[in-house]
Amino acid sequence: MAIVIVKNKYQVVIPQSVRKELGIKTGDVLEAKVERGKLTYTRKAVIDRVPAGKAARARFLQQLQDEAPEWLQSLWAASKRAGLDKMTTREIDAEIAAVRRGTRVRRAARHPAR
């Protein structure tokens, strides 16, 4: 257990062991909340506005994809192999509703697994 002291201007230092365990680095954005009488910090991602032009938007999205963490890139690759990247919003909504009901909808044959 790490103990911290509230400094003037109400600043606290996150102990090195905690930073390493959570992978917190300089410049990361944290959201501070009170939950059940406890102070919690949650790491947040800040994303710039998506550019309006088609070419600029494509460059922006490619940059986001290139800079994504390895776990997210592997998740994207797995969903692409399974054909999930081609699902329509309606199909996604049906899957979510089915999971909430406790029944799962079979994916349409037009999206074969790759």
C-alpha positions in Angstrom: 0.0 0.0 0.0 1.4 3.4 -1.0 0.7 6.5 1.1 0.7 9.9 -0.5 0.6 13.4 1.0 -1.6 16.2 -0.3 0.8 19.1 -1.0 0.0 22.8 -1.3 -2.2 23.5 -4.3 -3.8 20.0 -3.5 -1.2 18.1 -5.5 -0.3 14.5 -4.9 2.4 12.3 -6.4 1.4 8.9 -7.8 4.0 6.5 -6.3 6.4 4.9 -8.9 5.2 1.4 -8.1 1.6 2.3 -8.9 2.6 4.2 -12.0 4.5 1.2 -13.3 1.7 -1.3 -12.5 -0.8 0.9 -14.3 1.5 2.0 -17.1 0.9 5.7 -16.4 3.3 8.0 -18.1 4.0 11.7 -18.2 1.3 13.5 -20.2 -1.4 10.9 -19.6 -4.9 12.2 -18.9 -6.7 10.9 -15.8 -10.3 11.4 -14.8 -10.8 12.0 -11.1 -14.1 10.8 -9.5 -15.5 10.2 -6.1 -16.9 6.7 -5.8 -18.4 5.5 -2.5 -16.4 8.0 -0.6 -13.1 7.2 -2.3 -11.1 9.1 -4.8 -10.5 7.2 -8.0 -8.5 8.1 -11.1 -9.2 6.5 -14.5 -6.9 6.9 -17.5 -8.6 8.6 -20.4 -7.7 9.0 -24.1 -8.1 12.4 -25.6 -8.9 12.4 -29.4 -8.7 15.4 -31.6 -11.7 16.3 -33.8 -11.9 14.2 -36.9 -11.0 16.4 -40.0 -13.8 17.2 -42.4 -12.1 16.5 -45.7 -12.0 12.9 -47.0 -8.2 12.8 -47.5 -7.4 14.5 -44.2 -9.9 12.2 -42.4 -8.2 9.1 -44.0 -4.8 10.3 -42.9 -6.1 11.1 -39.4 -7.7 7.6 -39.0 -4.6 5.9 -40.3 -2.4 7.8 -37.8 -4.8 6.7 -35.0 -4.6 3.1 -36.1 -0.7 3.3 -36.3 -0.5 4.7 -32.8 -3.0 2.4 -31.2 -1.7 0.1 -28.5 -0.7 -3.5 -29.4 -3.7 -5.1 -27.6 -6.1 -2.9 -29.6 -4.4 -3.7 -32.9 -4.7 -7.4 -32.2 -8.4 -7.0 -31.3 -9.0 -5.2 -34.6 -7.1 -8.0 -36.5 -9.2 -10.7 -34.8 -12.4 -8.9 -35.6 -11.4 -8.5 -39.2 -10.5 -12.2 -39.5 -13.9 -13.1 -38.2 -15.6 -10.7 -40.6 -17.0 -8.5 -37.8 -15.5 -5.3 -39.3 -18.2 -5.6 -42.1 -21.2 -5.6 -39.7 -23.9 -3.0 -40.2 -25.1 -0.9 -37.3 -28.4 -2.8 -37.4 -26.5 -6.1 -37.1 -24.4 -4.8 -34.2 -27.6 -3.5 -32.4 -29.2 -6.9 -32.9 -26.2 -8.7 -31.4 -26.2 -6.4 -28.4 -29.9 -6.8 -27.8 -29.6 -10.6 -28.1 -26.7 -10.7 -25.6 -28.8 -8.6 -23.2 -31.8 -11.0 -23.6 -29.5 -14.0 -23.1 -29.8 -15.3 -26.6 -27.3 -14.8 -29.3 -28.2 -14.1 -33.0 -26.4 -16.1 -35.6 -24.5 -13.9 -38.0 -25.8 -13.8 -41.6 -24.1 -16.0 -44.1 -23.1 -13.0 -46.2 -20.3 -12.3 -43.7 -18.3 -15.5 -43.7 -15.4 -15.8 -41.3 -12.0 -15.3 -42.9 
